[in-house]
Amino acid sequence: MSYYTKITKAGLTAITAAINNKFKVPITYMAFGDGNGYVPVPNENATSLVNEVYRVGVNKVEIHSKNPNWIVCEAIIPSAVGGFNIREVALYDSTGNTMLAIASYPPTYKPTVEEGAAKIQTIRVVLQVENTGNFELIIDPDIVLATEASLKIIDKKKITIFDDLDQMSNTEHPFEKEFSFVKGFNGGFFQFNKSKANISNGFNIIKGWERHVNFLQISPLAFGADPTGQRDSTEAFQKWSEHLTLTTYNQIYPPVGLIDAGYYIVDDITLEDLSNCSIISLGAVIYGNSTTKKSSILKIKNAMSLRITGSLTLHGWNNENYETGLLITAADGSRLDPAGIANHIDIIGLTARNLVCGFQIGEDLQDYDKHVAELHFIGCNTIFCRTSVRNYGSQTESSFDGCTLASGYFDETDSNVYHSVLDIRGGIVEITGGSLVNSMLPREFSNHVGIDIKPAKSIKYKNPYPVVSICGTHIELTSKLINIGHGGLTNTNSKLSSISILGCKGWISPVQNTELIRVWDPNFIGKISVDPSSNFYTSEQRTVHNVISDSLQCVLNISPLAFGENMRQGLGSIVGGKTIHGLKHVTRVHALSQTLIAGINVIKFNSYSGEGDLSRYSNYNHSTGEIKLKHSAKTLKIELMIDDNAITANGDIYLKKNNNIIAKVLKVGSMGLLIYTDSNILESDVYTIVFENKSPTQFGSGVGSYMDLYMET
C-alpha cells in the first residue's frame, strides 16, 4: 500500500491567498488519528481526520535538502503520551481549524510509559508545492520547543482536543499549563491553571481551564443548535445567551455572539444583562414555533452598549402566539441597574416578518417608566406584520434610520383587525428616511392607520403624549396618516407633545369620507407640524378635510402646500385647533343679549370692532347676523366662542355658508367652540351662525361671547 500526502481544498485556498497577497501560510499544528482501525485514503475535501487522537505543535518546517519543491514538516510526540495507533496525519494552520494537508501513514503504535515501552515519536510529513517560500513555521513557545533537549517540558505541554466543555471539565489530572482545544470554539484555546482548579464561570474559566483569546466568539452551534431546522434549538440558544451574560460580568474579554447562517427553530430567546457585547448574524433565520403565548421571539431584557448586526430574520410563520418579533425592555433586579435599564443599543439589518408586531420598545403596562432609550434601528425591515413598530412607555426613545416599515397582510380575511405602521404610546420616536407603508391593505379595512398616537400610562408623568419626528421618509398608505388620542386615556399631559412631518412625500388614499389627520382627544394641547417641503397626493379627487381636530387648543402648524394633487387645497382643509398662519385679524363681534324662539335662530352679536380698515375687508349685519366680505379672498378663518347657559342642553349650533351647513359647533357644558377655515371665498358668499334650539331661551352672556374673523386677500 502506498502512503502519501494530499493538500486539501482549504489548503489550496490558503496557498492561493498567500501567493496573491504576498504572505505565508502558517503551519502550526500536526494532528494524528487512528482511522477507526484502517488507513484512510487522503481526501482533498477532508476538513478533519476520521478519528483524531492527539494534536501537537509542529516542531520544524524546512525545505528538503535534495528537492526544493518539498516541504518537510516535523512534530514530536512526547514519551508520556501514547496508547493509540497512528494511521492518518494532518497539518493545521495557526487557528487550529483549517486543515491544510492530510496524509495516510504506515500503522504505528505509540505506547505509554505505563506499558513499559516509552519512546519519543518523531513524525514527518512531506508536502510537494510549487513555491516553498509561501510557507512558514509558527511556533508558540508555550506549546512546543524546537530542540529535543526540551522534550521533558513538552511532555507536560501537550494539546488535547475535546468534543465539548463537559468533556474538558471532567478530565482527570490535567498538567499545569496543559493546552486544549474545544470543538466549536473558534479563535482561541484553553490552558490549565492549577491554582484555579475549583473555579468555574461556565465559559471562559472551567475548573481551572482558562480560555485565551482576544475576544470571546460564542456560537449557538457550540451548544447544539441545529442550523438545518430539523431539531428545536431553544435550549442551545438559551445556553448561548447565558454564556454571553457570564462573559459580560467577568469583563475579561468583550463577548461576541456569532449566529451562523442557517434556519433555527425556537420557542423564544432572551438576551439578558448584556454589556459591551456584539452579536453578529451571518444570514440566520430564526423561526418562532411556540404553541403557547410568548411575548416575543427574541427579547432583550436589560442591556447597555449592545450591537446586533448582520443579516438576521425573525420569522413568525403567522403565529399569533407571539406578541412581537423583537422586544426590548427593562425590568427590576438587573445587575446593570437595579431599577432596570436598556440603552445604547444598535440594531442593524434586522428583519421581522409574518408577526402581530415586528419591533416593540418598552411595554404597555401601567406606570412603565423604565429607561429604555437611545435605541437605534438602522436598515431594518418589517414585512407582513399587523403593526411594524410599537413604542410604549413614558421614558422610551427609539430612532429608525433608512428602515422599511410595512404593515400588511397578516390575516387578509378580517377587515376589522387592527393594523398600524407605528403604534406610539409615549416616549420619543424619530424616523429618518426609509418608508412607512400599508398600501397592500385594502382601503376598505375599517381599523387601520399609518401612525397611531396615544399617551403612556404613567401617573408619575401624568400620562404623557409622545414626541414624534418623521423626516425625509416615503409614505404610502391606504388609511389616514395620523390618529391622535383615539380611544386613549383621559387626564393626559400633552404640553410637550410635538408631532412633526418634515420633507416627507408619498401617496395617501383612505376611503373618501376619511380625513388624513385626526385629533380625537379634545384636551390635546400639543403641536402638529407638516412643513411645506412635504408633498402628499392621491389618485382621486378628495372633498373631505385634510385635518380635523376635536381639540381647539392644539397648535396646527400645517402648511396647505403639503397637500398636493387631488387633495383639498388651502387652509380650508383644516378644521379645529389653533392654526398658525399669516392671516390678518380684521373683525371681532361680541356680546349676546338675544331672545330666541323654539326652532332655528340666526345668532346676532351686538357689538362690532376689529383691526385695520374694517370697511375695506368685511361687513357684519347686526340685524340679520350675516357675515360677508367686501371682495373675494384666498382664506377666511372664523373663530367662535359662546359662553352662555342658554346653550347647555337646548340644541345644536352650526356654521352655514350660503344657507348650507359646513361645520358644527363643539358644545362643552355652557360653552360653544368653533374654529373653521375656508378658502377661495367669493364676494357673494354669506356666512351665518344658527342655533337650532328646542325651546325658547334668552342669551345674556354679554362680552363673554365673541366671534373673530381672519382673512388673507
N, C-alpha and C positions, 0 to 999 in steps of 0.2 A: 504494500500500500504506500502511496506517495503522500508526503506531508508538505504542506506549502502554506503561504500567507496570501491573503487577498485584501486589498484596500476596499473598504466599504463605500457605499454611495455618499454617506456623510463625510467620510474621509476625503473622497474626491472633491466634494463641495468645499471642504476646508482648504485643500491644496489649491484649488482654483482661486478661491478668495485670497489666499496668501500670495499667489503669483500676481493677481490683478491689483492688489492693494499694497504690495511690497512689504509684507510682514511674514512672520514664520509661524508654522503650525506647532503649537506646544504639545509635545508628547510627554505626559506626566505620570500616567498610571498604567500598570500592567495587571490584568485580571486573569485568573485561572479557573477552569471549570472541569468537571469530571464527565461532561457529556451525557449524564444519566446512564453510564455504562457502555457507551460506544463512542467512537471517534467521529465527530460531526464533519460533514463536508463544508468548508468555508463558503459562506453565502454573502454576497455583496450587499444584500438587503438587510442583513442582520443589524440589530441595534443592541443586542445583549447576547451573552453566552447562553447555551442551553441550560446549564446549571452552574452558576458561579459559586466557587467555594472559598476563594481568597483573593484579596487585592492588595497590591503594594506599590509604592512609588518606584518609578523607573530609576535605576542606578546610573545608567550610562546610555548615551545615544551618540554613535560615531559613524563615520563613513568607512566602509570596508576598505582594507589596505590594498586589495587587488582589483576591486570593481567600484569605480567612483559613483555608480548608479545604485549601489546597495547601501541601505542604512541599517546598521545593526543596533537593536535596542536590547538592553540587558537589565534584568531585575534579579534580586537575590531574595530567596525565601529563607528566613532565619531558622536555626535548628529547633527552636522551641515551637515552631508552627508545623503542623502536619496532620496526619490521619486522613489523608484524602488522596485520590488519584488525579493526575493531570492528563487530560486528553484534548483540551482546547485552551487557547490563549488569545487575549485581545488587548489592544492598546487603546487608551482613552486620553482625551485632551485635559486641560487644566481644570475644567469644570467637573470632571468625573462623570459626565453624562453623554458625551459624544464619542461613540466608538469609531476610531479611525481605521483600524485594521483588525482582521480576525484570522487566526491560524489553527490548523489541525496540528496535533502534537503526539509524538510516539507515547503510548501509555506509560506513565511513570508514577510510581507510588511515592509519596512524600511521608515518611514516618515521623513519629514524635519521639521526644526523649523518653517518655514512659514506655515506649515499645522497644527501647534498648538499641535503637539504630539511628540515633540522632545524626543529622547531617545538614550542612548548608547547601541549599539547592540554587544553582545559578541557571536561569532560563534566558535564552536569547531568541529573538525574533528578527528576521531579516525582511526588509521592505525593498522592493525594486521600484525606483521612481526616476523620472526624467531629470529632475532638478533637486539634488540633495540639499541645496542651500536654502530650501524653503522649510526646513525643519529645525527645531531647537529642543533641547532638554530643559524642562522646567523642574527644578529641584527645590522642594520645601525642606530646609534643614531640620525641621522638627519631624519630618516623616522618614527621610532616607539620607544616609551619608554616603559619600562616593568611594570610600575605601573599605576593604574587608576588615581592616583593623577595628572598625566601629561596629561590627556585627553584633556585639553584645548589647549595644544601645538599640540597634534596630530590632532585636528580639522583643524589646518591650515597647516598640512603637509601631506595631502592626496596624493595618487598616482592615476593618471589618465592615461588611455590607449587611444591613438589617432590612427586613421587609417592612417593618413599621416601628413606631415608637415603643409599643409594648414589648416587642422582642428585644430592643436595645435596653430598656429599663430593667428587664429580667435577666440580663447577662450576669453570670456568676464570676466573681473575682476578676474584674477588668483591671488592666495595668494602669498605673499612673501615667497620664498624658497619652493614653491609647486613643487612636483616631478611629472614627467610624463615619459611614455614610448611611442615611436612611432614605430608602426609595421614595420618590415623590417630593422630597425636599430639595429643590434645586438651588444652586448658588452658594452652598456652604457645607460645612462639616461639623461633626461633634467631636469633642475631646474630653476625656475623663479627668475630673478633678476630685481626688480622693477626699479633700477637705470639705467638699460639698455633697458627699455621698447621700446625706439624709435630706437634701433639699430638692424639691420639685415644684415648678410653677406650671407644669402642664405642657410647656412647649420649648422654650429656649434654655431651660435647665431641668433635667430629668434625672433624679437620683445620681447627681454628680456629673452627668453628661452635659457639657456646656456647648451651646451652638456658637459657631464662629462664622460671621458673615457681615458684610457692610450694611445690609438691610435684611429684614425678615420677609421673605416672599412666601406667602402661605396660600396654598391652593386647596379648594374643597376636594380635589381628586385624591389628596393625601389622606383624606378621611373617608374615602369610599364613595364619593359622588359618582353617579353614572351619567356620562355625557351623551349617551345614546337614547336616554329617555325610557329605557326598558324597566328600570327599577326606580323606586322612590328615593330621592336624595335629601329628604328633610333632615334626617339625623346627621348626615355628613355636613350639610351646610351649617347646622347649628353648632357642631363641634368646631368647625372652621371659624365661626363667629366668636365662640368663646375663647379660642386661642388668640384671635386678634385683640380681644379685650384684655387678656392676660398680658400680652406683649405690651399693650399701651401702658399698663401700670408698672411694668418692670423698667420701662423707659431706657432700655439699653440700646435698642435699635428702633428706628421708625418703621412700623409694620407696613407691609404691602400685601393686600389681598388680591390674588390673581385668579380670575374666573376664566378658565379655558373655554374655547369655543365648544359648543355642543347644545343639546336640548336636555334640560333638567326638570324633573317633575318634583314639586314640593307641596306641602300644606301651607307653610309660611316660614319666613326667615326674619329674625330680629337681630339687628346690629345695635349693641348697647354699650354706652360709656366708652366710645372710641375717641381718641385724641391724637392729632398729628399723624393721621393714618390716610393711606391712599388705597382705593380699590379699583383695579383695572380689569375691564372685561375685554376679552379678545373675540367677541362675537357670540356671546352666550344668550340663549333664550330660556327664560325661567317660566315654566307653566304652573299656574295655581290650580291644584286639583283637589281642593278640600271639599268634603261632603258636609261640613258644619260651618257655621258662621265665623268669619275671620275679619279682623279689622283691615288687613292688607296682605298682599303677597310679600312685600318687603317693608319692614318697619325699621326706621332709625330712631332709637329712643335714647336721648341724652348723648350729645356728641359735640365736639369742638374741633375746628380745623380738620375737617374731613373732606376728602375729594373722591367722587365716584366718576370715572371717566372711561371712555372706550365705547364700544358698541354693545349695549345691553338692552334686552327687551323683556318686559314683564307682560305676560300674556294671560288674560283671564278666561279665555275659552267661553265667553258669555256666561260665566259662572257668577250668579248673583249672591253667592255666599261671601264674596269679597266686597267690602265697602270701597276699597281703593287699591290701586296697584302699589304706589309708594306712599307711606305715611311717615312724616317727620314730626316728632312730638317730644315733649319733655315731661318728666314725672318726678315726684319727690323721691329722695333716697339715692340720688346719683352720687357717685364718688367724685364726679367732676364739680358738682354743685349740689348741696343737699336739697335745695329748692327745685332742682331740675333745670336743665339748660340745653338748648340746641342752637348753636350759632357758628358762623363762618363755615358753611357747608356749600360746596360747589358740586353741582350735578351736571355732567357734560355728556351729551349724546345718548340720553336715556329715552326709550320709547315705551309707552304703556298703551295697551290695546285690548279691545273687547272686554271692558270693565264698566262697572257702575260709575266709577270715578278714576281718572288717571293718576293725578298727584294731589295729595292732601297735606296742607301745612296746618299744624295745630289740630284741636278737637272741638267739636260743637258741644261743649259742656258748660254748665253754669259756673261762672267765675273762673274760667280758664284764662288766667293772666300770666301764664308761663312765658319766659323769654325764649321765643323761637324766632330768631331773626338773622339777618344777613345770609339768607339762603339764595343762592344764585343758580338758576337753571339756564344752561347755555346750549343751544342747538338741540333741544329736546322736543319730543313729539307725543301727541295723543291721537289715537286712531280708534274710531268706533267706540267711544266712551260716552255715556249719557252726560256726564259732566267732565270737562277737561281738568279744571283746577278748582280746588276748594282752599280758601284761606280763612281759617277760623281762629278767633281769639283776639283779645284787646292788644296784646303785645307782639303779634306776629308780623314778620316782614319778609317778603319774597320778591324776587325780580326774575323776569324771563326775557332773555336776550336771544333774538333770532329763532324763537320756538314756533312750531306749527301746532296750534291747539285747536283740535277739531272735535266738536260734539256731533255724533251721528248715530246711525242705526245700531242700537244695542238690541232693541226689540221693536221692529218696524210695524208690528201689528197693533200696538196700543198707542193711539194718538193722545191719550191723556197722561201718559207717563212724563214726569218732569225731566227736561233736558236743559242744560245751560253750558255755555263755554266757560264762563267764570262765575263761581258762586262765592261771593266775598262777604264775610260777616266779621267786620272789624279788622284792625291792623292796617298794614301798608302793602300795596301791590303795585309793582312797576312793570310795564310791558314795553319793550323796545324792539322795534322791527318785528319780523315774523308775521304770523297770520292768526286771526281769530275767525273760525269758520263753523257754521252749522248748516250750510246751504244744501247738504244732502238730505236734510229733513224736509218733509212737505210743509208748505206754508200753512196748511190747514191744521197741523198739530196745535192743540189748544194750550199746551203747557210748556212751551219752550221759549227761551230768551237768550240773548247774547251775554249780557252782564247783569247778574242779579246781586243787588247790594242791600245788605241789611246790617243792623248793629250787632256787636258782640254782646254776649250775655255776661255782663260784668257789673256787679253792684259797686265795687271799688271805683271804677272809672265811669259809672253812670251810663252803662250800655252804649259805648261809643260807636258811631258810624266810622267806616274806613276812609283812608285816603288812597285814591286810585289815580295812576298816571299811565296813559297809553300814548306812545309817541312813535310815529313813523310806521304804523302797523297796517297791513292789508286786512280789511274786514269784509266778510262775505256772509250774509245772514238771510234766512227766510223768516226771521222773527223780529220783534222790536230790539233795538240796540241796548237800552238800559232800563231796568226796573229798580226803583229805589223805595225801600220800606214796604214792599208788598207782603202782607201777612206777617210783618215783623213785630218787634216789641213796642210797648208804649213807654213813656217816660225815658226817652233816649237823649243822648248827648251828641249833637251834630255840629257844634260850634266850629270845630277844627276840621270837619269833613270837607274834602275837596275832590271832585271827580273831573279829571282833565283829559281831553282828547285833542292831541296836537299833531298836525301834519299827517293825519291818517286818511285813507281813501278806501273806497270799495262800494260794493253793491249791497243794498239793504232793501228787502222786498217782503215785508209782512203782509198779511191779508189787508184789504183795502181800509177797513174800519179801525185799524190799529196804528197808534202813534209810534214814533221812533224812540222817544224818551219819555218816561212817565215817573213822576214823583207821587207816590201814593200817600206817604206819611204827611199829614197836614202840619206836623210840628217840625219837619225837617228844615233847618236854617243854614245848611251848608252851601257850598258853591259848586255849580256845574259849569264847566267851560268847554266850548268847542270852538277852536280858533279858525280863522278864515282860510288857513292853508290846508285844512281838511276838505275833502270833497266826496260826498256821498250821492249816489244816483240810484235809480230804479228803472224797471223795464216798462212800467205802465204809469199813466198819469194818476197822481195821488191828489185827493182833495182833503184828506184828514190833516189835522195839525201835526207838525213835526214834534212839538214838545207840549206836554200838558202837565201842569204842576197843581196838585191839590193843596200845596203849601204856598201861601202868599208871601212868606218870609225868606224862602231860599233865593239865593242870588243866581241868576241865569245870565252868564256871560257867554252867550251863544251867538255866533255870527251867522246871519242868514246866508252868507256866501258859502257856508259849508254844505248847504243843501242844493244839489245841482239838478241835473236832468230829471224831469217828471216829478220832482219834489215840489211841495207847496213853497212859494217864494216869499221872502220878506219877513219882517218881524211879526206879521200877521199869522205866521205859522206857529207862534209861541203863545201859550195861554198860561196865565198864573205866574207866580214868582215875582221877584224884583229883577226886571230886565235891565242890564247895563247897556246903555245906548247913548247916542249923541242927540236925542230929541230935545226940542225946546219946550219948556213948560209955558203954555200960552194962556191957560184958563183955569180958574178954580170957581166952582159954585158950591155954596154951603147953606146950612140952616134949613130945617124942615119943620113946618107947623101946619101940615096939610090934613084936612078931613077926608077920609077915604070911604067910599061906599063898598058894599059887597060886590065882588067881581073884579074886572080888570081896570086898574087905575094907572095913569102915567104919573110917575113921581116928578114933582116940580120943586126945585130948590128956590129959596127966596133971594139969596144974595149972589152977586156976580163980581169976581175980581180976578186978577192974574198978572202976568208979567208981559212986558212988551206992548206993542200997539195992537190991543185986542181986536179992534175993528178990522184990522188987516187980516187976521187969521180965522176967527171963528165967531159964531153967533149962537147965544143960548136964549131961547124964547121962554120967559118965565110963565107965560100964560099956557103954553102947550107942552113945555118940558122938552122941546125938540132941540137937538144939537146939530148944527150944520156948519160946514166950512165955507169960507168966502171964495175959495178956489180949490182946485184939485191938489192932492198931497200924496207923497210917497207912502207916508206912515202916519197913523193916528193911534195913540195909546190912551186908553181910558182906565183910570184907577178910581174905584168907588168904595166908599166906606160909609155904612149906615149903622148908627148906634142908637137903637130905639126899641123900647119894649113892645112896640106895636107889631113887630115882625116875629116875635118869639115863636108863636105856633099858629100863625094866621095865613099861611100860604107861601107861594114861591115868587121869587123876583127874577126877572130876565132882562137881558140887554137885547134890544131889537135893532135891526138895520133894515130900513125900508119896509118896516112892519113885519119882518121875518126874524124869528128868534135865532140869535147867533151865539149866545152864551148864557149860562145860568149862574146867578149869584150864589156864592157859598154862604150858608147861614150857620152860625155857631152861637146858639142862645139868642141874645138880643142884638147880635152883630151880623151884618151882611158885608161880604168882601168880594171884590171882583177886580182882576187885572186882565185887561184884554188889549191886544194889539192887532190892528187891521192894516192892510196895505192897499195901495192904489185906490185911494178914496177920490170919488168924483164930487164936484160941486153940488150935484143934485142929491147926494146921499143924505139920509136923515136917520139919526140915532135917537132912541128913547130908552128910558129905564121904566119898566112896567112892574106893578105889584098885583099879582092875581090872588087877592085876599079872600078869605072865606066869609068874613063878616065885617060890618062897618067898624072902623077904628080911627084913631087920631094920632098923627105924628106930632111929637113935641120935643124933638131932640135938639133943636136949635143948632148951634155951631158944631155940635158933636158929630154931625154927619156932613160929608162933603164929597165932591167929585172933581178930580184933576184931569186935565187934557194936556197931552204932549203931542207934538207933531213935527214932521220933517217935510219940508216942501220940496 
